[in-house]
């Protein structure tokens, strides 16, 4: 009985305790609201403290980011989507494929000087996707439509375009003589 009296005086165990002791209910309600408000505040602080900046880029675009000091190491979580090159105290970012990657930049002492997310996307206003029998083909239209090498397009079209691009790059590399580039 003593245990019941002690428990009943601090927190209501059933409806009759709340009715007999409204001050217990009031204190319990106030402490619950204060606790929830505190948790909401902590969640907001933690979200803002951990939120990392996002750089949005288009596929095949370049962005220059000025850093606070000269970097020593640049780490990309997924270099399929973007690439980074160091130029003094600047970082040159290149959007490669649609997707996202995290970037961490360290100085000569190994201290973090930057941490951000890169979101690479296509400008949907310039691209058209044509679907035939479940196969996709992507074209860039401004103002005329040309095929574009795009991941997840129909395999034969993608491979043919990739080979044409490689051949053109090889011809450019050898000075335009038309001979295939040495491998």
ChimeraX attribute file (.defattr): number of C-alpha atoms within 10 A of each C-alpha:
attribute: neighborCount
match mode: 1-to-1
recipient: residues
	/A:1	6
	/A:2	7
	/A:3	7
	/A:4	9
	/A:5	9
	/A:6	10
	/A:7	12
	/A:8	16
	/A:9	13
	/A:10	13
	/A:11	15
	/A:12	18
	/A:13	12
	/A:14	9
	/A:15	8
	/A:16	9
	/A:17	15
	/A:18	16
	/A:19	12
	/A:20	11
	/A:21	15
	/A:22	12
	/A:23	12
	/A:24	18
	/A:25	17
	/A:26	12
	/A:27	13
	/A:28	15
	/A:29	12
	/A:30	12
	/A:31	12
	/A:32	12
	/A:33	12
	/A:34	12
	/A:35	12
	/A:36	12
	/A:37	12
	/A:38	12
	/A:39	12
	/A:40	12
	/A:41	12
	/A:42	12
	/A:43	12
	/A:44	11
	/A:45	12
	/A:46	11
	/A:47	11
	/A:48	10
	/A:49	9
	/A:50	8
	/A:51	11
	/A:52	13
	/A:53	11
	/A:54	14
	/A:55	14
	/A:56	13
	/A:57	22
	/A:58	18
	/A:59	19
	/A:60	14
	/A:61	13
	/A:62	15
	/A:63	14
	/A:64	14
	/A:65	13
	/A:66	12
	/A:67	14
	/A:68	11
	/A:69	14
	/A:70	18
	/A:71	23
	/A:72	15
	/A:73	15
	/A:74	18
	/A:75	15
	/A:76	18
	/A:77	13
	/A:78	13
	/A:79	16
	/A:80	14
	/A:81	21
	/A:82	27
	/A:83	20
	/A:84	18
	/A:85	12
	/A:86	16
	/A:87	13
	/A:88	12
	/A:89	13
	/A:90	16
	/A:91	20
	/A:92	14
	/A:93	19
	/A:94	21
	/A:95	26
	/A:96	19
	/A:97	19
	/A:98	18
	/A:99	16
	/A:100	22
	/A:101	19
	/A:102	18
	/A:103	19
	/A:104	15
	/A:105	20
	/A:106	18
	/A:107	16
	/A:108	11
	/A:109	9
	/A:110	11
	/A:111	12
	/A:112	14
	/A:113	14
	/A:114	17
	/A:115	15
	/A:116	16
	/A:117	18
	/A:118	22
	/A:119	20
	/A:120	23
	/A:121	18
	/A:122	16
	/A:123	11
	/A:124	10
	/A:125	9
	/A:126	12
	/A:127	17
	/A:128	16
	/A:129	14
	/A:130	12
	/A:131	12
	/A:132	9
	/A:133	5
	/A:134	7
	/A:135	13
	/A:136	16
	/A:137	20
	/A:138	22
	/A:139	17
	/A:140	18
	/A:141	14
	/A:142	10
	/A:143	7
	/A:144	7
	/A:145	13
	/A:146	13
	/A:147	16
	/A:148	18
	/A:149	18
	/A:150	18
	/A:151	12
	/A:152	11
	/A:153	18
	/A:154	16
	/A:155	13
	/A:156	9
	/A:157	18
	/A:158	20
	/A:159	13
	/A:160	12
	/A:161	16
	/A:162	15
	/A:163	12
	/A:164	12
	/A:165	13
	/A:166	14
	/A:167	16
	/A:168	15
	/A:169	14
	/A:170	19
	/A:171	16
	/A:172	15
	/A:173	15
	/A:174	13
	/A:175	10
	/A:176	12
	/A:177	11
	/A:178	13
	/A:179	13
	/A:180	16
	/A:181	16
	/A:182	7
	/A:183	4
